[in-house]
């Protein structure tokens, strides 16, 4: 029955399209931009990660870097660990 209705709908010229022909890449780009905006808002509003925010105040800039995370890097960026300076 579903196949029959699908064929009927495909043949019917009077039915208007109920979606906009937007490429998947455009939708994915918009979703990514919205996610980064949401993440930035959350990052800005939180009171946690003060030292990390000094190194990475903007999420968008942080995402441009490819970072090799090591224990020393994590200790420096988070302010945790036995570091004197």
Number of C-alpha atoms within 10 A of each C-alpha: 6 7 8 9 10 11 11 11 12 10 10 10 9 7 9 7 8 6 6 6 7 8 8 9 9 10 11 11 11 12 12 12 13 12 12 16 14 12 15 15 13 11 17 14 9 9 9 10 13 14 14 14 16 11 12 16 15 16 16 14 9 12 11 8 8 7 9 7 8 8 8 12 12 14 13 16 16 15 15 11 11 9 9 4 5
